[in-house]
Amino acid sequence: MKALIDVSTACLLICSIHLGAIAQKHIQHSDNPSTYNIGGVLTDPDSEAHFRTTIAHLNFDQQYVPRKVTYYDKTIRMDKNPIKTVFNVCDKLIEKRVYAVVVSHEQTSGDLSPAAVSYTSGFYQIPVIGISSRDAAFSDKNIHVSFLRTVPPYYHQADVWLEIMFHFGYTKVIIIHSSDTDGRAILGRFQTTSQTNYDDIDVRATVEMIVEFEPKLDSFTEHLIDMKTAQSRVYLLYASTEDAQVIFRDAALYNMTEAGHAWIVTEQALHANNTPVGVLGLVLEHAKSDKGHIRDSVYVLASAIKEMMSNETITEAPKDCGDSGVNWESGKRLFQYLKTRNITGETGQVAFDDNGDRIYAGYDVINIREKQKKHVVGKFYYDTEKAKMRLRINDSEILWPGKQKKKPEGIMIPTHLKILTIEEKPFVYTRRLTEDEVNCDEDEIPCPLFNATDGSENENCCRGYCIDLLNALSHRINFTFDLALSPDGLFGHYTLKNVSSSTSGAITSRKEWSGLIGELVNERADMAMPLTINPERAEFIEFSKPFKYQGITILEKKPSRSSTLVSFLQPFSNTLWILVMVSVHVVALVLYLLDRFSPFGRFKLSHTDSNEEKALNLSSAIWFAWGVLLNSGIGEGTPRSFSARVLGMFWAGFAMIIVASYTANLAAFLVLERPKTKLSGINDARLRNTMENLTCATVKGSSVDMYFRRQVELSNMYRTMEANNYDTAEQAILDVKKGKLMAFIWDSSRLEYEASKDCELVTAGELFGRSGYGIGLQKGSPWTDAVTLAILEFHESGFMEALDKHWIFHGNAQQCELFEKTPNTLGLQNMAGVFILVAAGVAGGVGLIIVEVIYKKHQVKKQKRLDIARHAADKWRGTIEKRKTLRASLAMQRQYNVGLNANPGTISFAVDKRRYPRLGPCAPEQAWKSDADILRSRRYMDETTKGVNSPAIHVPMLGKVRSPGNMLPPRNMLPPRYSPGYTSNVSHLVV
């Protein structure tokens, strides 16, 4: 049979040589070469023979080789000395113009020789296809620029690990790896693939602990002691065979290979001679099948060259290693075509990633039985229908550590937990211990604050809603705990940081959390409370069911009552007040007109009284209208006519209605009025409008802050309030009380507590962004279900309602409600305007009386000046009259004296004697005194009337005559100097 194979091989070789000779004759008819030399650096003669046979068969495969194209093999033997290998590649391969090189090596010889082939060929851009090199170093394209391989690197086993974790439901693992390149690469691959390909955080495997050791171990006990303190009992091991033996030996001493533990290892560790029973491992399919990999590599190369020939021109390969300036562009392009291959070969589906590493490689899942027997319990294979890798494991055939048939839980539930909290009234109150205090009070729990910067510790005591809940949980589900405060004093928010992959070098963004969330994500705490449940946090940690349902609301200070100086005017609008003022004066004017023009407006009080009552003047009408409106007594100045009195009755009715309405509304405005909130809620236009002078804020990095980041419609509002955000809620609430902050947006539970405690604060609008307060735990924490069930029981039993009444409401809500319903007592602030109105009236009256006095003085002075002027005029007129009278008297006397011849005892004399008794001293025959007597009498008269404002005016005494001051003349008044009655003819005086 062997002879038959050799004969057929020889025939194929002869045919290929003959076809090659024919093809060389037609090389000038095409731009692309018609012959291609493929180099091979192989480890043994069998591999070399198989390489030649594969190429011979390839030349007859028209699917991969076009017409007039022939492939030739050029092989050399792999030398353990990498320097000799380099020279052999240059002298025996590159000089023959090879277009690609297939390289293999013995597993015991190391990777130096394949690396030398890769360096040399890569320098001239000649593609190299490895069929046995699996080190992670070959994935670095900065060094191995043109290296591909048909076998996957060791660190690709991390992909199978993740599928196994998902299959068994393990979400928390411990990775043990060596500190070499492959060890770090498998860790990076595991973490990157876990975050990239597994979107569901609930099933994503997370690394609880990473144990890195130096190769060539002597002891592993120190690392095992640390591993025992972790929760996870699932160990993923990457180590060499020698190091794996040390690890398994020490793990057995600590009973970490017995029941309850799960070990999943890579291929190298699986070959240890003391591998414990129940260990699961991976073995690469066709790992030792060099012939299969040789065939796949040759066909992959042929497929790439065929496609390249149809798309572009291939230049000849380099020929001389001494020419350092050679840059074969076709070799670069051929490498890119090779990476895009995806064919079905003898070793399975052959494809490559961007690093040129084999993907879609199959693995066998091995279970170690007694006496180191390896039993296949599953496969990691390529599903041609779905074009993806799938894992199939027969769970019933697996024998777990401790010879158990039941799958381990993979985690040990700790009974002593580290719990973190943060001051958030009324859920957690903190108090720092004084120097004299040693222990906390009975209702308090020690909660130290650890300063991560200097390592100091501040002793604090905590109490509140969450503390009582925590105590109840610890008794209900049986755990102990140590309580501490958040090191940075934050609830937790994330920042995006760019991280470069250790394997691919790609830069990705990763969320890094601070505060309570960061402590849970980094597994420095087991539990944290209180935390608001939101999607961003739930992606990285787990939450219990809410123990307190709440939302987001707005806290503001109640607006002050509108107690201005004109508060008493508030019951009526300005328009109504103006109408009332106008009505008063219009009614007064109509009353005056009715009373004036009515024929019955003026009447006598009695028939015997000759004086009529005065009619209603305009001043009295205005006084009457105001008196009726203000309900004051009116003593005088009332309307007299019937028509005016009818109008007065209607005006009195109007005044009664106005006064009653004013009184009722005044009570509503000044006594029962309760101020409303300034804002109507989150949809208030003043919050949405960034131009309004209204400051609002929340706490930086809080769940409320994240809510505003998510809401696109609130983006403008968030940009405005972001600059005003506070570090803590206490600072913001204090500024609201002081009036520095108009609106604080925060969790409703806290703000309702603050509003119930201080009746000057109020929450505005309805709740939005509804969520709940929950207890945060690590991803995959075994306590999640137990805590959730306990909280549900507390809700049903009424325990949570009791906590609400005790810690949140305190009964203060009822006090504030009672305060709202109680009428306020009016004070000076409310009625100051009325007193100012009275003061204004007093000031106006005083001012008017001063004006009146000044005006009256001015009028008196003016009257005096008029009287003086009138007196001077009268005196001057009197003097003139005296002179005229004197002349006339003298003339009449002379005339009288000449013509007088009558009897002295006449009637006229008797009359004159009766009227002027002072005529007595004269003789009867003398009717008039002499001039001398008259002058003497005038001088006497002047002396007696001295001091009178104006001299007496002599008029005929025929009737009742008054002096200038309405004074009668003296009894001894002299007769007038001239009187027509004293004539010679007095016959007309005779009765």
Residue, then its C-alpha position, 0 to 999 in steps of 0.5 A: m500500500k505504501a509503495l502504491i502511494d509513493v508511485s502515485t506521488a511520483c506520477l503527480l510530481i512528474c505531471s506537475i513538472h511537465l505542466g509547469a514547463i508548458a506554462q513557463k513557455h506562455i509566461q509572457h502572455s500575462d501580466n501576472p506570474s504563471t508560476y508561484n513558489i510556496g516555501g515550507v519550513l517544516t519539522d520532519p520528512d513526513s511533513e515535507a512530503h505531505f507539503r509537496t503532495t498537497i501542492a501537487h494535488l492543488n495544481f489539479d484543483q480548478q476551484y483554487v488554481p486557474r488555468k496556466v497557473t502552477y504552484y511549486d514547493k520549496t521546503i527546508r528543515m526547521d533548525k532549532n538554532p534561529i540564526k541558522t533558520v534565518f540564513n536558510v530562509c534567505d538562501k533557500l527560500i527567498e532566493k527562489r522567489v517564494y510568495a509565501v512560507v508555511v512554517s511549523h515547529e516542534q512543541t518542545s523546541g520553543d517559538l524562537s525559530p518560527a519567530a525568526v522565519s516570521y521576522t525574516s519574511g516579514f521584513y520583505q512583506i512575504p506572508v508567513i502561515g504558521i500551523s503550530s505556533r500558538d503564543a500570544a506574541f505572534s498576534d502583535k502586528n507591530i513585530h510579526v507584520s505578515f504572520l497568520r496561523t491556522v491554529p488559535p492562540y492560547y488566550h482564545q480559550a477565554d472565549v470558551w471559558l465564557e461560554i462555559m460560565f454562561h452554560f453553568g450560570y456562574t457569574k463570579v469567578i477567580i482567574i489565576h494566570s501566569s505573569d507572562t504575555d499569554g497569561r495577561a492576554i487571556l485575562g484581557r480577552f476574558q474581560t473584554t469579551s465579557q463586556t462586549n458580547y454579553d449585553d445582559i449584565d445578569v448573566r455576564a461573568t465578572v472577575e471577583m479576584i485576579v491571582e497573578f503568579e510568576p512562572k516556575l512556582d515553588s509554592f502557591t499557598e499565599h495566594l490560596i489563603d487570599m482566595k479562600t476569603a473570596q465569595s467565588r468558588v469557580y477558578l479559571l486557571y492558565a498555567s504551564t504544566e509544571d506550574a499547574q502541578v504546584i497549584f494543584r498540590d497546594a490547593a489539595l492541602y487547603n481542601m480547595t479541590e473538594a466538593g463545592h469548588a469548580w476548576i476550569v483549566t486550559e490545555q497546558a494545565l490539563h496535562a499535569n500529572n496530579t490534576p484533581v478529579g472533576v476538573l474541566g479542561l479544553v483540548l484543541e481539535h486537530a492540535k497535533s494534525d500537522k498534515g491537516h493544517i498544512r493542507d488548509s494553509v496551502y488552500v487558503l494561500a491558493s484561494a487568496i492568490k486566485e482572488m488577487m489575480s482577478n482583481e490586481t496585478i501581482t508582481e514578482a516576489p523578492k529574490d535577494c535578502g541583501d537588498s534592504g530597500v525591497n518593499w514588496e507591495s504585492g506581499k502586503r496586499l496578499f496578506q490582506y487577502l489572506k485575512t479575509r479567507n473563510i473556507t472549510g478545511e480538514t481542521g474545520q472552518v478556517a477564518f482569521d481575525d484582524n491579527g491573523d489569528r485563527i477563529y472558528a477553531g473547535y475544542d473538546v471539553i474534557n472532564i478528568r476522572e480517576k487515574q487521570k482519565k480524560h473523558v470528553v463531555g462536550k464540544f465547542y464547534y462551528d454551527t454552519e447554519k448560524a455561522k457561529m460557534r456553539l457549546r454543547i455539554n452533557d451535564s449528566e456525564i460530568l463528575w465534579p470535584g469531590k466526586q459529586k454529580k451535582k453542579p457546585e453553586g460556585i459561590m460561598i455565601p459569607t455571613h459577615l458583610k461589609i456595608l456602606t452607607i451615606e448621610e441622607k436624612p431621614f434614612v441615615y443620621t450621622r453623629r461624630l463621637t466627642e472626645d469624652e464618648v466611647n460608645c454610641d447610644e443604644d439606637e445607634i450603630p458605629c459607622p466610621l469614616f475611612n479617609a482613603t487619602d491618609g488612611s485616617e479613621n473618624e468615629n461616627c454613629c449612625r441611626g435612622y430609617c435604614i439603620d432600623l431596616l438593616n438591623a431587622l434584615s440582619h436578624r431576619i436572614n442571619f448575617t452580621f455586618d460592619l457599617a461604614l460611611s462612603p469614603d468620598g461622601l458620594f452616592g456614585h456617578y460614572t466617568l468615561k475613560n478610554v482604555s486600550s485593549s492589551t491584545s488588539g490595541a483598540i481603544t474603548s470607553r469604559k465607565e468608572w464609578s465613584g461613591l457607593i456604586g464604585e465600592l460595589v463595582n470594585e467589590r470593596a463592599d458587599m452592600a450599600m444603602p440607601l440608593t435610588i434605583n436607575p438603569e445606569r446603576a442597575e447595569f453594574i450592580e444588583f438592587s433589591k426590591p424597593f423598600k421605599y417608593q418615591g419620585i423626584t419633586i421640587l422643594e421651595k420656600k413658601p412665598s411670603r404673604s402679600s402684606t404690603l402697606v396697601s394690604f387693606l386695598q386688596p379686596f377690591s381691584n384698582t378699577l373697582w376702587i376708582l369706580v367707587m371714588v368716582s361714584v361718591h363725587v358723582v352722587a354728591l354732585v347730583l344731590y346738590l343739583l337736585d336740592r338746588f333746583s327742586p321747588f321744594g328744596r327751600f322751605k320755612l320751618s314755621h309760618t311765623d318764622s320769617n327765615e328760610e332754611k338754607a339749601l344743600n350746598l356742594s360741600s355739604a353734598i360731598w360730606f353727605a355722600w362720604g358720610v353715608l359710604l363710611n357709615s359715619g353720623i351726619g348731623e347737618g347738611t342733609p338733602r331737603s328735597f324729596s327727589a334728593r332724599v330718594l337718591g340718598m336712600f339708593w346711595a345708602g343701599f349701594a354703600m351697605i353692599i360695598v362695605a359688606s363686600y369689602t369686609a368679607n373679602l378683607a377677611a379672606f385676604l388678610v386672615l384666611e389667605r394661604p400662600k401658594t407655591k411659586l412653581s407648578g411643577i417640572n413643566d413650569a415655563r419658568l424652569r424650562n426658560t433659561m432666560e428667567n431669573l430662577t435658580c434651581a439645582t440638584v446634587k452632582g452625580s446623583s440619580v437625579d442628575m443622571y435622570f436629567r442627563r437622560q431626558v432630552e426634553l430637559s437638556n436646556m434646563y439641565r445645562t442651566m442648573e448644572a452650574n448651580n449643582y451642590d455637593t450635598a443635599e444638606q447645603a442645597i436645603l439650607d440655601v433654600k431656607k435662606g432664600k439663596l436657592m429658589a428650587f431644589i430638585w431631589d428625591s421626594s422622600r427626603l423633600e417631603y420629610e424636610a417640608s413636614k419638619d419645617c412648615e415654611l418649606v413646601t414641595a411643588g407640583e406632582l412627582f416625576g421620574r418615579s423610582g424607589y429606594g433599594i439596597g445595592l449589592q454586587k453583581g451575582s451576590p447570593w444575598t440579593d434574593a434573600v434581601t428582596l424576600a425579606i423586604l417584601e415580608f416587611h411591607e406585608s407585615g406593616f414594618m415599613e409603614a411603621l418606619d415611615k411614621h417614626w422617621i419620615f413624618h414625625g407627626n409634623a405633617q399634621q401640625c403643618e396641615l393644622f397650621e395651614k387651616t388656622p386663621n392668622t392673627l392680624g398684625l401691624q404688618n397687615m394693617a400698617g396701611v390703615f394706620i398710615l392712612v389715618a396718619a396721612g389724614v392727620a398730617g393733611g388736616v394739620g397742613l390744611i389748618i396751617v394753610e388756613v391760618i396763613y391765609k387768614k393772616h394774609q387776609v387780615k393784613k389786606q383788610k387793615r390796609l384797605d381800612i386805613a386807606r378808606h379812613a384816610a379817604d374819609k378823613w380827606r373827604g370830611t375835611i373838604e366837606k367841612r370847608k364847604t359846609l363852613r362857607a355855606s353856613l357863613a353865607m347862610q348866616r349872613q343872609y339870615n342875619v340880614g333878613l331875619n325880622a320874625n318873632p323869636g318864639t316860632i314853632s321852628f324854634a320850639v322844634d329845634k329846642r326839642r331836638y337840640p336841647r343845647l340850644g338853650p343857652c342862646a337867646p330865643e331870638q337867636a336861631w343860630k349861634s355865632d361863628a365863634d360859638i360854633l367853632r368853640s363847640r366844634r373844638y369841644m366835639d373833637e375832644t369828646t370824639k377823639g379815638v373814633n376811627s372816623p369823624a362823625i358826619h353831620v347830616p340832617m337829623l330827620g330820621k334814624v342816622r348812624s355814625p360810621g361805626n353804627m354808633l348813635p351820635p352823642r346826646n349833645m350833638l350840635p346841629p348841622r352847620y347847614s340845614p335847609g330846615y332852618t330857613s326864614n320861612v318855616s311855615h311848612l313845618v306847622v302841623 
